[in-house]
């Protein structure tokens, strides 16, 4: 179960990494229309959390629920 959890976190982190460029010139001319400072901050926090989950040596039921919610928020499919 931990392996699957870490893989799902890695996929999410890879997706979120595209929003991680902190170069101010890039941020002003971001190709991602509608990305505001607030949503960029949330995406950054989610990226950092996903990276922590990748390195996790154990996961709780709460971690699994949080990862599932985060994946759903970014449009990743959920298992039935």
C-alpha positions as a Python dict, from the first residue, in 0.01 Angstrom:
ca = {
    (1, 'X'): (0, 0, 0),
    (2, 'X'): (283, 242, 78),
    (3, 'X'): (432, 188, -268),
    (4, 'X'): (105, 279, -441),
    (5, 'X'): (60, 580, -213),
    (6, 'X'): (409, 707, -295),
    (7, 'X'): (360, 649, -670),
    (8, 'X'): (35, 846, -670),
    (9, 'X'): (204, 1127, -477),
    (10, 'X'): (492, 1126, -729),
    (11, 'X'): (255, 1157, -1024),
    (12, 'X'): (77, 1444, -853),
    (13, 'X'): (407, 1616, -768),
    (14, 'X'): (524, 1581, -1128),
    (15, 'X'): (204, 1747, -1247),
    (16, 'X'): (226, 2027, -989),
    (17, 'X'): (594, 2091, -1066),
    (18, 'X'): (495, 2266, -1388),
    (19, 'X'): (357, 2550, -1175),
    (20, 'X'): (669, 2573, -956),
    (21, 'X'): (871, 2823, -1161),
    (22, 'X'): (929, 3114, -925),
    (23, 'X'): (1109, 3333, -1178),
    (24, 'X'): (919, 3661, -1149),
    (25, 'X'): (939, 3734, -1523),
    (26, 'X'): (798, 3390, -1596),
    (27, 'X'): (525, 3428, -1334),
    (28, 'X'): (411, 3756, -1490),
    (29, 'X'): (388, 3596, -1834),
    (30, 'X'): (261, 3257, -1723),
    (31, 'X'): (91, 3057, -1998),
    (32, 'X'): (-155, 2930, -1735),
    (33, 'X'): (-443, 3176, -1763),
    (34, 'X'): (-626, 3234, -1439),
    (35, 'X'): (-339, 3135, -1210),
    (36, 'X'): (-347, 3399, -939),
    (37, 'X'): (-103, 3456, -659),
    (38, 'X'): (-339, 3280, -419),
    (39, 'X'): (-388, 2975, -639),
    (40, 'X'): (-15, 2966, -711),
    (41, 'X'): (51, 2963, -334),
    (42, 'X'): (-194, 2675, -287),
    (43, 'X'): (-40, 2483, -574),
    (44, 'X'): (305, 2539, -424),
    (45, 'X'): (189, 2414, -82),
    (46, 'X'): (27, 2111, -244),
    (47, 'X'): (347, 2041, -439),
    (48, 'X'): (552, 2053, -118),
    (49, 'X'): (307, 1818, 57),
    (50, 'X'): (318, 1573, -235),
    (51, 'X'): (699, 1574, -215),
    (52, 'X'): (680, 1491, 157),
    (53, 'X'): (447, 1201, 78),
    (54, 'X'): (692, 1070, -182),
    (55, 'X'): (957, 1040, 88),
    (56, 'X'): (719, 893, 348),
    (57, 'X'): (819, 569, 517),
    (58, 'X'): (462, 513, 635),
    (59, 'X'): (120, 659, 566),
    (60, 'X'): (-191, 693, 777),
    (61, 'X'): (-554, 666, 672),
    (62, 'X'): (-565, 1045, 698),
    (63, 'X'): (-274, 1076, 455),
    (64, 'X'): (-452, 850, 207),
    (65, 'X'): (-772, 1056, 233),
    (66, 'X'): (-578, 1383, 193),
    (67, 'X'): (-391, 1254, -113),
    (68, 'X'): (-716, 1132, -269),
    (69, 'X'): (-880, 1471, -216),
    (70, 'X'): (-579, 1654, -355),
    (71, 'X'): (-568, 1430, -663),
    (72, 'X'): (-940, 1489, -718),
    (73, 'X'): (-892, 1867, -684),
    (74, 'X'): (-644, 1860, -973),
    (75, 'X'): (-860, 1637, -1191),
    (76, 'X'): (-689, 1302, -1145),
    (77, 'X'): (-919, 1000, -1171),
    (78, 'X'): (-1018, 822, -854),
    (79, 'X'): (-1062, 451, -818),
    (80, 'X'): (-1418, 322, -766),
}
